[in-house]
Amino acid sequence: MSTMSFLSGQERLVLELRELYQGHGCMRFPMRRFEEYALYLENKSFLTSEQVLSFTDGNGKLMALKPDVTLSIVKHARRGREGVEKLYYIESVYRASPTDHEFKEIEQIGVEYLGNVDRYATSEVVWLALESLRCCHREYVLDISHMGLTAGLMNECALDDETRRAAFGLISQKNVHELRTLLAQKGVSQEMTERFAGLITLTGTVEEMLAKAAELAAGEEALRAVAELKQLYSDLKALDMSNRIRLDFSIDSDLDYYNGIVFRGYLEGAPRAVLSGGRYDHLMTKMGKDADGFGFALYLDELNSLFMLPRREEIDILACYSPEDDAAKVLAAVKSLRDCGLRVLATSGEAPDLFAYRHYRFNGERFVEVE
């Protein structure tokens, strides 16, 4: 039997994803376990939670266990746009649970493209996200949006930052009634208000929604966003992936950090998104990098309920011997089986709760199979 057959579902997934990412030229990023606390203090709004597990090191410097991976990668990334740096990671982050507020270790695996993220690189990242979901061997779908669409409309309305944040919150909730009320209070025209409402209530096929979005877009930024979505859809359609994507213009990400394409991935049986990603050029600029940034993370902890099915441990051979047998001969017999690449559990007592493909008994010289 192959080694893969003895791994848990999550272990097999990680190996499969590593092969996928490395096969597309991604290099594993050498991650540090700790970062200076100031990195997260300066970028609190980028984090899913403002709570950070911190400590003081031996030199008196305030450090933190990573609550996020992208910030660490961007901090240590090169500054320029010469080509694209393709990275992947398998790391743990430490975040406070929104339910019991206890800190938990959360495993993530993800991809980051840094540098000159052109149309090809953009489509490749989204395709890798789709392939990552496919590797989970469940029904899956990727919801896609573009920050420039709603941001462009807000720019046309000249909304202030506070109103933008409030509007984005209502858009993410698809709360059309409260959104109309807010925009009316800010003096936004009814015609422009209905463009917002129309975007977050769009339904239909991707082609139909893109056509309607083009009609609702106003201003250069919003129109450019629709054009980029059309390009991405065309690229994915050429890979026979169009049936795995949906448009959802209510996807919310922080405008201080994100721009361009954003997306969320869902698996059948998982209650929440298991994958999220997007373009974060604004974060790159904020951290002094003259480069683009685009990537995603797959949250392995969200997959636990899918992979943690009752499973008995397995062994190739259960090898039984008597306490009176010559220990040196038993060791030699076990070694001969192990030299054949077999997994062997030798025992003189009760066998633990596991499944053995074959049962052997020691005859004084070697192990022989028993019925």
C-alpha positions as CSV (number, residue, x, y, z in Angstrom):
1,M,0.0,0.0,0.0
2,S,1.2,3.5,-0.7
3,T,2.3,5.9,2.1
4,M,-0.5,8.3,1.1
5,S,-3.2,5.7,2.0
6,F,-2.0,5.9,5.7
7,L,-2.3,9.6,6.0
8,S,-5.3,11.5,7.3
9,G,-7.5,13.4,4.9
10,Q,-6.0,16.7,5.9
11,E,-2.4,15.4,5.7
12,R,-3.1,14.2,2.1
13,L,-4.7,17.5,1.2
14,V,-1.6,19.5,2.4
15,L,0.7,17.2,0.4
16,E,-1.5,17.6,-2.7
17,L,-1.6,21.4,-2.4
18,R,2.1,21.6,-1.9
19,E,2.6,19.7,-5.1
20,L,0.0,21.9,-6.9
21,Y,1.7,25.2,-5.8
22,Q,5.3,24.0,-6.4
23,G,4.2,22.8,-9.8
24,H,3.3,26.4,-10.7
25,G,6.7,27.8,-9.6
26,C,5.7,28.8,-6.0
27,M,8.5,28.7,-3.5
28,R,7.8,28.0,0.2
29,F,8.2,31.2,2.3
30,P,10.5,30.7,5.3
31,M,8.2,32.1,8.0
32,R,9.2,33.4,11.3
33,R,7.0,32.3,14.3
34,F,7.1,35.8,15.9
35,E,6.9,39.3,14.7
36,E,7.3,42.6,16.4
37,Y,4.0,43.7,18.0
38,A,4.2,47.1,16.3
39,L,3.6,45.4,12.9
40,Y,0.1,44.4,13.9
41,L,-0.6,47.5,16.0
42,E,0.0,49.6,12.8
43,N,-2.3,47.4,10.7
44,K,-5.1,46.5,13.1
45,S,-7.9,47.0,10.6
46,F,-6.3,44.4,8.3
47,L,-6.7,41.7,10.9
48,T,-9.8,39.7,11.5
49,S,-9.5,40.5,15.2
50,E,-7.7,43.3,17.0
51,Q,-6.7,40.9,19.8
52,V,-3.1,39.8,19.5
53,L,-1.2,37.4,21.7
54,S,1.9,39.3,22.7
55,F,4.9,38.8,25.0
56,T,8.2,40.6,25.9
57,D,11.3,38.9,24.7
58,G,14.6,38.7,26.6
59,N,15.7,42.1,25.2
60,G,12.6,43.9,26.4
61,K,11.0,44.1,22.9
62,L,7.3,43.5,22.6
63,M,6.7,40.6,20.3
64,A,3.6,38.8,19.0
65,L,2.6,35.3,17.9
66,K,1.4,35.8,14.3
67,P,-2.3,36.5,13.9
68,D,-1.8,36.8,10.2
69,V,0.6,35.5,7.5
70,T,0.2,38.0,4.7
71,L,1.6,40.9,6.8
72,S,4.7,39.0,7.6
73,I,5.3,38.0,3.9
74,V,4.8,41.6,2.7
75,K,7.1,42.9,5.4
76,H,10.0,40.7,4.2
77,A,9.2,40.9,0.5
78,R,11.4,42.6,-2.1
79,R,10.3,46.1,-3.0
80,G,10.3,46.2,-6.8
81,R,8.1,45.1,-9.7
82,E,10.7,43.1,-11.6
83,G,8.7,40.0,-12.5
84,V,6.5,38.3,-10.0
85,E,7.5,36.5,-6.8
86,K,5.4,33.4,-6.3
87,L,5.2,32.1,-2.7
88,Y,3.3,29.6,-0.7
89,Y,3.1,28.9,3.0
90,I,1.9,26.3,5.5
91,E,1.6,28.1,8.8
92,S,-0.3,28.5,12.0
93,V,-1.8,31.8,13.2
94,Y,-3.1,32.6,16.6
95,R,-6.4,34.4,16.9
96,A,-9.1,34.9,19.5
97,S,-12.2,33.0,18.9
98,P,-15.3,35.2,18.3
99,T,-17.4,32.9,20.4
100,D,-15.5,32.1,23.6
101,H,-12.7,34.8,23.1
102,E,-10.0,32.2,23.8
103,F,-6.9,32.2,21.6
104,K,-6.7,29.3,19.2
105,E,-4.0,28.0,16.9
106,I,-5.4,28.0,13.3
107,E,-3.6,26.2,10.5
108,Q,-3.5,27.9,7.1
109,I,-2.1,27.1,3.7
110,G,-2.0,29.8,1.0
111,V,-0.4,31.5,-1.9
112,E,0.9,35.0,-2.4
113,Y,2.0,36.7,-5.7
114,L,4.1,39.8,-5.2
115,G,5.6,42.1,-7.8
116,N,4.1,42.7,-11.3
117,V,0.8,40.9,-11.0
118,D,-0.5,41.1,-14.5
119,R,-3.6,39.6,-16.1
120,Y,-2.0,36.2,-16.4
121,A,-0.8,36.2,-12.8
122,T,-4.2,37.3,-11.6
123,S,-6.0,34.5,-13.5
124,E,-3.4,32.0,-12.3
125,V,-4.0,32.9,-8.6
126,V,-7.7,32.6,-8.9
127,W,-7.3,29.3,-10.8
128,L,-5.0,28.0,-8.0
129,A,-7.7,29.0,-5.5
130,L,-10.3,26.9,-7.5
131,E,-7.9,24.0,-7.7
132,S,-7.3,24.2,-4.0
133,L,-11.0,23.8,-3.4
134,R,-11.2,21.0,-5.9
135,C,-8.5,19.1,-4.0
136,C,-10.8,19.0,-0.9
137,H,-12.9,16.5,-2.9
138,R,-16.2,18.2,-2.0
139,E,-18.6,20.2,-4.1
140,Y,-17.2,23.8,-4.2
141,V,-17.9,27.3,-5.5
142,L,-15.9,30.5,-5.6
143,D,-17.7,33.8,-5.1
144,I,-15.9,36.7,-6.9
145,S,-16.2,40.5,-6.8
146,H,-14.1,43.5,-7.5
147,M,-13.5,46.3,-4.9
148,G,-13.3,48.9,-7.7
149,L,-17.0,48.5,-8.6
150,T,-18.5,49.7,-5.3
151,A,-15.5,51.9,-4.5
152,G,-15.9,53.6,-7.9
153,L,-19.6,54.4,-7.3
154,M,-18.7,55.8,-3.9
155,N,-16.0,58.0,-5.5
156,E,-18.6,59.3,-7.9
157,C,-20.8,60.2,-4.9
158,A,-17.9,61.8,-3.0
159,L,-18.7,59.9,0.2
160,D,-16.5,60.5,3.2
161,D,-14.6,57.7,4.9
162,E,-17.1,57.2,7.7
163,T,-20.0,56.9,5.3
164,R,-18.0,54.6,3.1
165,R,-17.3,52.2,6.0
166,A,-21.0,52.3,7.0
167,A,-22.1,51.7,3.4
168,F,-19.7,48.8,2.9
169,G,-21.1,47.2,6.1
170,L,-24.6,47.4,4.8
171,I,-23.6,46.2,1.4
172,S,-21.9,43.1,3.0
173,Q,-25.2,42.4,4.8
174,K,-27.2,43.0,1.6
175,N,-29.3,45.4,3.6
176,V,-30.8,47.4,0.8
177,H,-33.3,49.3,2.9
178,E,-30.8,50.7,5.4
179,L,-28.4,51.4,2.5
180,R,-31.0,53.5,0.7
181,T,-31.7,55.4,4.0
182,L,-28.0,56.1,4.6
183,L,-27.3,57.4,1.0
184,A,-30.4,59.6,1.1
185,Q,-29.2,61.1,4.4
186,K,-25.9,61.9,2.7
187,G,-27.6,63.6,-0.3
188,V,-26.9,60.9,-2.8
189,S,-29.2,61.0,-5.8
190,Q,-31.9,58.4,-6.2
191,E,-30.4,57.4,-9.6
192,M,-27.0,56.7,-8.0
193,T,-28.6,55.0,-5.0
194,E,-30.4,52.6,-7.2
195,R,-27.1,51.7,-8.9
196,F,-25.8,50.5,-5.5
197,A,-29.1,48.7,-4.7
198,G,-29.0,47.1,-8.1
199,L,-25.5,45.7,-7.7
200,I,-26.1,43.9,-4.4
201,T,-29.4,42.4,-5.6
202,L,-28.1,41.1,-9.0
203,T,-29.0,37.6,-9.9
204,G,-28.6,35.4,-13.0
205,T,-25.7,33.7,-14.8
206,V,-22.2,35.2,-14.6
207,E,-22.7,36.6,-18.2
208,E,-26.0,38.1,-17.3
209,M,-24.7,39.7,-14.1
210,L,-21.6,41.1,-15.9
211,A,-23.9,42.7,-18.5
212,K,-26.1,44.2,-15.8
213,A,-23.1,45.4,-13.8
214,A,-21.7,47.2,-16.8
215,E,-25.0,49.1,-17.0
216,L,-25.0,50.0,-13.3
217,A,-21.3,51.1,-13.2
218,A,-20.6,54.8,-13.2
219,G,-17.2,56.4,-13.6
220,E,-13.9,55.1,-14.9
221,E,-12.9,53.0,-11.9
222,A,-16.2,51.1,-11.8
223,L,-16.1,50.5,-15.5
224,R,-12.5,49.3,-15.3
225,A,-13.6,46.9,-12.6
226,V,-16.3,45.3,-14.8
227,A,-13.8,45.0,-17.6
228,E,-11.3,43.1,-15.3
229,L,-14.1,40.8,-14.2
230,K,-15.0,40.1,-17.8
231,Q,-11.3,39.3,-18.5
232,L,-11.0,37.0,-15.5
233,Y,-14.3,35.2,-16.4
234,S,-13.1,34.7,-20.0
235,D,-9.8,33.2,-18.8
236,L,-11.5,30.8,-16.3
237,K,-14.1,29.8,-18.9
238,A,-11.2,28.7,-21.2
239,L,-10.2,26.3,-18.4
240,D,-13.7,24.9,-18.0
241,M,-14.0,26.5,-14.6
242,S,-16.9,28.9,-15.3
243,N,-19.4,26.6,-13.7
244,R,-17.5,26.9,-10.4
245,I,-17.7,30.6,-10.0
246,R,-20.4,33.1,-9.0
247,L,-20.5,36.9,-8.8
248,D,-21.3,38.4,-5.4
249,F,-20.9,42.1,-5.2
250,S,-21.6,42.1,-1.4
251,I,-18.1,40.6,-0.6
252,D,-16.6,43.1,1.8
253,S,-12.8,43.8,2.4
254,D,-11.1,46.8,3.8
255,L,-10.5,49.5,1.2
256,D,-7.4,50.8,3.0
257,Y,-5.7,47.5,2.1
258,Y,-7.6,45.8,-0.7
259,N,-8.3,46.8,-4.3
260,G,-9.2,44.8,-7.4
261,I,-10.4,41.2,-7.5
262,V,-11.6,39.7,-4.1
263,F,-13.1,36.2,-3.6
264,R,-14.4,33.7,-1.1
265,G,-14.4,29.9,-1.4
266,Y,-17.1,27.5,-0.1
267,L,-17.3,23.8,0.3
268,E,-20.3,21.6,0.6
269,G,-20.8,20.7,4.3
270,A,-18.7,23.6,5.6
271,P,-20.8,26.3,7.4
272,R,-18.5,29.2,6.5
273,A,-16.1,30.3,3.8
274,V,-13.0,28.0,3.9
275,L,-10.9,30.2,1.5
276,S,-10.5,33.9,1.0
277,G,-8.3,36.1,-1.0
278,G,-7.9,39.2,-3.0
279,R,-5.6,41.9,-4.4
280,Y,-3.9,44.1,-1.8
281,D,-1.9,46.7,-3.6
282,H,-2.9,49.3,-1.0
283,L,-1.3,47.2,1.7
284,M,1.9,46.9,-0.3
285,T,2.0,50.7,-0.7
286,K,1.3,51.2,3.0
287,M,4.3,49.0,3.9
288,G,6.7,50.8,1.5
289,K,6.6,48.3,-1.4
290,D,6.4,49.5,-4.9
291,A,4.7,46.3,-6.1
292,D,1.4,44.5,-6.5
293,G,0.1,41.9,-4.1
294,F,-2.5,39.1,-4.7
295,G,-3.1,35.9,-2.9
296,F,-5.4,33.7,-0.8
297,A,-5.5,31.5,2.2
298,L,-7.3,28.2,2.8
299,Y,-8.3,27.8,6.4
300,L,-7.5,24.2,7.4
301,D,-9.3,24.5,10.7
302,E,-12.6,25.1,8.8
303,L,-12.1,21.7,7.2
304,N,-11.8,19.8,10.4
305,S,-15.5,18.9,10.5
306,L,-15.1,17.5,6.9
307,F,-12.0,15.4,7.5
308,M,-12.4,14.3,11.2
309,L,-14.5,11.2,10.5
310,P,-14.1,8.2,12.9
311,R,-11.0,6.4,11.7
312,R,-9.2,3.4,13.1
313,E,-5.4,3.4,12.9
314,E,-4.1,0.9,10.4
315,I,-1.0,-1.4,10.3
316,D,0.2,-3.8,7.7
317,I,1.2,-6.6,10.0
318,L,0.2,-7.4,13.6
319,A,3.1,-9.7,14.7
320,C,2.5,-11.6,17.9
321,Y,5.2,-13.3,19.9
322,S,5.4,-15.0,23.3
323,P,7.3,-13.5,26.3
324,E,9.4,-16.7,26.3
325,D,10.6,-16.1,22.8
326,D,14.2,-15.1,22.1
327,A,14.1,-11.3,22.0
328,A,17.1,-11.1,19.6
329,K,15.4,-13.5,17.1
330,V,12.1,-11.5,17.4
331,L,13.9,-8.3,16.7
332,A,15.6,-9.8,13.6
333,A,12.3,-11.2,12.3
334,V,10.6,-7.8,12.7
335,K,13.6,-6.1,11.0
336,S,13.2,-8.5,8.0
337,L,9.6,-7.4,7.6
338,R,10.4,-3.8,8.0
339,D,13.1,-4.1,5.3
340,C,10.3,-5.0,2.9
341,G,8.7,-1.6,3.6
342,L,5.9,-3.0,5.8
343,R,4.5,-1.4,8.9
344,V,4.8,-3.8,11.8
345,L,3.5,-3.8,15.3
346,A,5.1,-6.5,17.4
347,T,3.3,-7.4,20.6
348,S,3.1,-10.1,23.2
349,G,-0.1,-8.9,24.8
350,E,-3.5,-7.5,23.8
351,A,-3.4,-5.7,20.4
352,P,-4.5,-2.0,20.5
353,D,-7.6,-0.9,18.7
354,L,-6.3,-0.9,15.2
355,F,-6.9,-2.6,11.9
356,A,-4.2,-5.0,10.7
357,Y,-4.2,-6.3,7.1
358,R,-2.4,-9.4,8.1
359,H,-1.8,-11.3,11.4
360,Y,1.5,-13.1,12.0
361,R,2.8,-15.3,14.9
362,F,6.4,-16.0,15.8
363,N,7.4,-19.7,15.4
364,G,10.7,-19.5,17.2
365,E,12.6,-18.4,14.1
366,R,10.4,-16.1,12.1
367,F,7.0,-14.7,11.8
368,V,4.4,-16.8,9.8
369,E,1.0,-15.7,8.7
370,V,-2.0,-17.1,10.5
371,E,-5.6,-17.3,9.3
